[in-house]
Every structure is written in structure tokens, then in C-alpha cells.
């Protein structure tokens, strides 16, 4: 056998530098489980259609089990000269079972083989990412329930300015709903990865009587590609994963940004657990929310991974090209980053302590109930634009004064429709009650 499994066409081996440059075994070795599973299904199918004898299939399946055992135990002899995980496994299989190992590649190409491995990997990893998102949702929901039971009210913000008072629980649940859409996106991406390209071979199918549907069913995939050229050149399902992962990282970054702000002395809305913070090498008093900051920063890596693959694919004619090898490092890096960020953020959210006293203090005299005052006047027939102006005048006149100190004459001078009981609408608690926000939170928590 030639040293290279494709070496028969070549009169000399490639140079060592080119070998190192083109090899992918340094990163695609993590696909070994999927490669073994795909090879087993392929071998069984070849036996079923009569291409391989039953004894040959049994020998191949036994050999693949032995190879899997070595990979699991960490004793597998990886060799860069065999380029990738596919040829490394095939070469080791042949060493263990003899020449019949060379029959495993009958009726398939590395083009449809690697595409199959990626389909299986992406489908598996998307399920794991969904579990990670669900764990973070659980931590957010627990915080929301505790905040609801304690009836904690905080300033709601637009433009980073106090807008209207809201229950803290409503804020936590907003992120829960963001993440729910992430679950939907990951689930949809998983559905699109749920098909088998095996049987497409290099790009034009094979003359062997293969049964792609049998392989797909054996591997738990929902179907097969209708077009062999599309089958080996498609990486949309990886783009779907990276796109969903990027949106997820946007949400994690936004949450991280708020936790950084809220843990600052100026806000003081939360206390981050010591396990998710670090100190300063020079300033003894510091407690830095490093986990939230790193999650915020690592979003850029995932965005970059998506852009990497978009750029790789944008100019490729059909069908397969070695450029597509670049899908793996981008995919693997994004997955590793998102998994780490989900784990870290889940722990941080689960252990942080809300500071209800600081939130209450922040609401004092912030006039964030002014909208409810305007609404009350509008309900009495005043055009809302006029009511808006009256409420704004009320805030300006009050200034540093206690609104209760306003006389009836002062109220009438602002608007004849103003009543003394309207002053209470400036209270954040009453404003929240007027909008029945705690009732809405209770429904959301069911």
C-alpha cells in the first residue's frame, strides 16, 4: 500500500511543510465518534446490498470497535501523514484487521464522509447547546421567582435613563424569553442538519448499489440529500449553527453588560458571588465582575467564526474544495466558546444576590411614575399630548420638593384636572400596581 492512501497517482510524496499545512488531524480528531458511527453504518449497508460479505462486515465492525476503544482510552496512534481523522481511522483499522480494512471506503469519498461527520456532530452539539441554554433559563427563572415573591421593584431604563418602574422579575424574564428564541433557532438549525449526504461519494454518486436511506435511518437522521453535488458542497447547516450561536452570544453579552453595570458602585443593584469575580493586583478593595466581562468580550470570537465561514464559502463553485476544511476550526471554536459562556453565566446568575435596598433607593424621587400620571389625565378626557405636558410640568415644579407639599392652588395652576390623589401615581410601587405588572409576571412564572 502506498504511504498515502491516495498516493498511487503521485510519483513522490509531498513535502513535509505541505503535509503539515494541509493536515487537519490537529483539530478534526474530535469527530472520531461521528466518523466511527458513520463507518459502521456504511459497512452494514455495504453488507446488506451485497457489496461486502457478512464475514467482512463482521470483521470491519469488530475492528472499528477496537479503534473506538483506543480513541476513547487515549492510546490511538495519531499520525499527521494521514492528514485527517478519516484516514487515520482507516489506516489503523487496516492495521488491526488486515486488507479488508481497505474495503470500508468502497462506494464513498472523503467528501461525503466528512460531510456526514459534520452533520452528525452539528446535530449532536446543537442538542447540547440547547441543554446549556435551558440551564441558564432555569437560573434566570429562579431569580425571577425570588424577586417576584419579594416584590422587588427597580428602575426600568431607556437610553440608560430612568424610564418607568418595573418588577425585577420582569427584567430577568425578558432574558428568559430572549433565550427561548435562541432555543427555537438552535432547534431549527438542528432540523436542517438532520440529513445524510452519504451516497453522494465525491460529487456524482457511485455505481455501487448503495442504500443511502438505510444509512440515514441507522444513524438516526431524518433523510438524505436529493442532489449529490449539493450534498458534498453544503455547509449551510454549519452556518445555521454559527448564526444561531452568534445571536445567542448577543443575548449573553447584553446580560453580561447589565451585570457589569449593576455590580458597579454607582448602581449597586446586585452582589456578584466571589466565585465569579476577581480582585486587582494593586487595588485591594476591587471586586471585578470578570466572568460577565469575558462573556461580553467572547461574543466577538463567535461573530468572527461566523464571518470566517461566510467568507470561505462565498466564492466557491460546486462542488467540494479544500477551503471547506476551514469550517471545522470555526465551528469548533464557536461551540467551545458558547458552551463555556453558558456554563459561566449560568453559575453567575444562579449565585448573584439582588440588592433590593439599592433598587428602592434608586427609585426615590426619580419621577418615573410620570407616565402613569399622564395616563390618568388622559383617562379623564385630556388629549394625551396635553397630559404629557402637564405631567412634565408637574415634575419640573416639584424639583427637589416633596410632591405632597404642593398646595391645591399650585396643583390647579398646573392643570385644573389634577387631583391630590394623582400625586400618589408618582410613587413607583403604585405605578407598577396600576399596570398590573406583578400579575403579568405571575402568569409568566406559571
N, C-alpha and C positions, 0 to 999 in steps of 0.2 A: 504494500500500500504506500502511496506517495505520502510524504511527511504532511503536506497539506491535503485535506480531503477533497479540495478542488484542484490539486496540483498537476493533474495529468496534462492539461493544456500548456503548461509552462515548462520551459527548459531549465530554469533556475529558480531557486527560492527567492522570495522577496527580501529586501534589506531589512536589517533589524530595526532601523528607525521607522521605516514604513510600517513594519509589523506592529510596533508599539503604537503608532499613530492611528492605525485602522482598528486595532483590537478594542472590543467593548467589554471584555470579561471583567474588567475592573469595576464596572457598575451594573452590568446586566445579570450578574450572578444571582441577584435577588429574585430572578424569575425562575429559579430552578424548580420550585414546586409546580408552577404552571407548565413548565416545559416537560416535566416528568408526566404530569397528568395528561397533557396533550399527546405525548408519545404513546402512552398506554392505550388511550382511546384510538389512536391511529393504528397501532399494531392489531388491536382486536378487530377493527374494521377490515384491515387487510386480510385477516384470517377469515372473517365472515364472508367476504366476497371471493375467496379462493385464491388470492394472490400469495398468501403465505400458508404453509401447512400448520395444522394445530400444534405440532411439536415445536415449530419455530416460534409461534406466538407465545407458547408457554415459556420458552427459553428467554425470549425478549422481556416478557413481563417479570419473570424472576430476576433477570439482570437489572432491569430498571428499579426494582425494589431494592436491590443491593446498592445501586448507585445512590438512590434516595437515602438509604441508611448512612452512607458515607457523608453525604452532604449534610444530613441532619446532625451527625456526630462531629462535623468539622474536620474530617480526615480526608476529604476529597482532594485529589491532587490537581488543582487548577494549573493550567499551562497557557501562557499568553500566546504561544504559537498557534493554538487552536482558536484564537480570536474571540469567541463568544461562548455563552453558556450552552448553546445548542451543540456546537461541535465538541466542546469539552465533554459533555454528557455522552454524546455518541461515541467518541473515542474511548472513553472509559468503559462504556457498555461493551464495545468490541473487545477490549482487553479482558473483560470478565467472561464473556460468552462465546468469543470466537467470531469467525467470519459472518455468522448470521446477524451480528450487530449491524453490519453494513446494509442489511436488507430493510432496516427500520425506516430509512429515508426514501424507500420506494413510494412513488406517487405523491411526493410532496417536495416543496422547496423551502429553503430558509425564509423566503418571502412570506409564504402563508403560515409557516411555523412561528415566526416571530410575531406576526400579526395576531395569531391565535393566543400566544402567551400574553400579549399586551391586553387583549380583550378579557382574558381570564383575570389578569392582575387588576386591571382597572375596575372590573365588576366587583371583585373581592374588596378592594380598598375603598370603594365608594360606600359599601356596606359598613366598613369600619369607621369611616368618617361620619356617617350618619349616627352611629352609636356615640361618637365623641360629641357631636352637636347635641344629641339628646341629653347627655350628661350635663353639659353646660346649661341647657334649658332647665334641667332639674334644679340646678343650683340657683338660677335666677328665680324660678318659681318658689323655691323655699324662702328666698329673701323677700319676694313679693308677699308671700303669705304672712311672714312675720311682721312686715311693715304694715300690712292691712290690719292684722289683729291689734297692733299698737296704734293704729290710726295716725301714722306719721304723715305729716304734710310738709311739702318742700316747695321752693320757688320753681315754677316751670320757666324755661328760658326760650327766647328767640333772640337772635343776634348776640347771644351771651348776656342779654339784659333780662331782668325780671319781667316776666310776661303775665302769667296767671298762676295762682297756686294750684298744685296738683298733689295727689297722694304719691308718696314714694313708690308704692306698689305699682301704680300706673306706669311709672318710669321703668321699673325693672321689666314689667310685662311687655313694654314696647320692644325691648331687645329679644324677649322670648318670641314675639311674632316675627321679627326680622329673621331669626334663626329658623323659624318654621318654614319660611320661604326658601331658606338655604337647604333644608331637608327636601323640599319639593324639587329644587334644581338638581340636587345630587341624585335623587330618585329617578328623575327624568334622564339624566346622563347615564345612570346605571342601565336603564332600559335600552338606551341606544348602544351600549357596549355589549348587550346580551345577544350576540350572534357570532357565528363561527365563519372564518374565512377559509378554513382548511378544505382542500379540494381545488382551490384556485391554482395551486402549485406556484410557478414563477409569476405567471400572469395570464396564461392561456389554458388553464386546466390541465388535465392529464389524460392519456389514452387508456390508463388502467380503469377498470370498472369500479371506481370508488363510490362510497355512500356517505356524502357529507352530512346528511341528516342524521345518520346513525351516530357519527362522531359528536355532532352538536347535542343530541339527546343524551349521550353518555356523559358529556361534560356539564350537563345542566344548562345549556344555552338554548335560548328560545327559538333560534332559527339560523339560517345560513344566508350568505350574500347571494343576490341574484346575478351579479356580474363579477366575473373573475378578476378583471382589471381593477375594478373598484375595491374588491376585497383586499388586495395586497397594497393598494396605494392609499386607502382610507386611514386617516388619523383624526377624523372629526371627533371620534369618541374620546380621544385624549384631550382635544381642545375643549370639549364639553366639560370634562373633569376640571381642567385648569381654569376655565371660565367660572364654573360654579365655585371653585376654591377661591378665586380672586374676589368674587362678591362676598363670600363668607369672610375673607380676611378684611374687607372693607368694614364689615359689621364688627368684627373683633377689634379692629383698630379704633373705631368710633367709641366702642365700650371702653377700651384701654385709655383713650384720651380723656373720657369723663372720669375714670377712676383716678387718673393723674391729677386732674383739676380738683376733684372732690377731696383728695387726700392732702391737698396743699393747706398751709396755714390760713390762707385767705378764705378758702371755702370751709374746710374742716368738716365736711359732711360725712366722711367715713374715716375709719381707722383700719389701715391695712394690717393684716396679721404679719408678725415678724418673719414668718417663713417665706413670705412673698415680697420682702423688701430687703434692702441692703443699706449699709452705712457709708460714711465718707472716710477716705484715708487721712483727711486733715481736719475735718469739722466734726467734732464728737457728737453734736446734737442732731445730726442729719439722720433721717429715715426716708430713703428714696424708694418710690414705687417702681423698681426696676422691671418687674415682670410685665406690668402694664405698658411700660415704655418699650420694652423689647417686642412685645406683641404688635404694638403700633408700628415699630420700625420694620419688623419682619414682613409686614404686608408687602413692602416693595419687592422683596425677593420673589414672592408668588406672582405678583404682577409681571415681573421680569421673565419668569418662567413661561407664562402665557405668551408674552410678546416674542420670546425666543422661538417657540414652536410655530406661531403665526408667521414669523419671518422665514423660518425654514421651509414651510410648506407653500408659501405664496407663489413661488416661481417654478414649481416642479411640474414638468409634463408627466403624463402617465408612462410607466406605471411605478415600479419601485426604484428608489435611488438611495445610495448610502447616506445622503443627507438625513434621511428619515431615522437613522440611528440616533440622531440628536433628540428625538422625542423622549428617550428614556431618562437622561440626566435631568431634563427639565421637569418631567413628570415625577421622578423620584424625589427631587429636591422640594417640589411643591408639596407633595404628600407628607414628607418628613417634617416640613415647616408647619403645615397646618395641624398635623397631629400634635406636635409639641405645643403649639399655641393653644389649642383646645384644652389640652391637659392642664397647662399652666393657668389659663384663665378660669377654668372650672374650679381649681383649687383656690384661686384668689377670691373669686366671687363667693364661694361657699364659706370662707372664713372671715371675710371682712365684717366690720361692725359699724352699722349706721349710727350717726350722731344726731339723734332727733332734736337735742337741745340746740345744736348749731343751726339746723334747718329752721327751727322755730324762730331763732334769733334773726336769721337772715330775712324772714318774712316781716319782721316788725317794721311798721311804717314804710313799707315798700309800695303801698297803694296798688298792689297787684289785683285788688278786687274792683278796680275802677270799671272794668268791662261789665261786671255784674250790675254796678250802679247804672251804667248807661242802658243796659238791657231792661232794668226796672222802669226807667223813664220811657223807654220805647214801648213797653207794655201798656203804659198809660196813654199812648197815642202820640207821643212826641216823635217826630222823624228821627231815625237813628243817628243821622249825621249831627242833628242838633243835640241829641242826648250825649253823643260822643264829646261834643264841645263842652257841654255842661259838666260832665264827669271830669274832663281835663281841667276846667276852671276850678272845680272842687279840689282837685289835687294841688293845683298851684296856690290856691288861697290857704289851704291847710298848712303847706310848707312844713315847718317844724312844730306846728301846733297839734294838739290833740283834737281830732275832729269833733269829739263830744263837746268841746268848749265853744264851738260855733253857736251863735245865738240864732233864734228863729228869723230875726231880721236879716242876718248875714246869709242864711240859707235861702230866704226869699229873694235876696238880691242876686244870688247866683241863678236861681230859677224858681218861679212860683210853684212848679210841680214838685220841688224837692220836699220830702218829709223827714222828720227827725229819725224815723226808723231806717231811712235809707243809709244813714251813716254806718249802720251795722254791716252793710254789704261790703264795706271796705275791709272787714275782718276776713282774713284768709280762710279760716275754718268755715265761716258762713258762706263764703263764695264757693268753696268745694261742695258744701251741702246743697247749695242751690242748683248745682249742676249734677247732683246725684252721682258723683264720681266714685264714691266708695261702693255704691250699689253696682256700678258697671264693673269695678274691679272684682267684686264678689262673684258676679256672673262669669267673669273670665277665669277665675280660680277654680270653678267647679270642674 
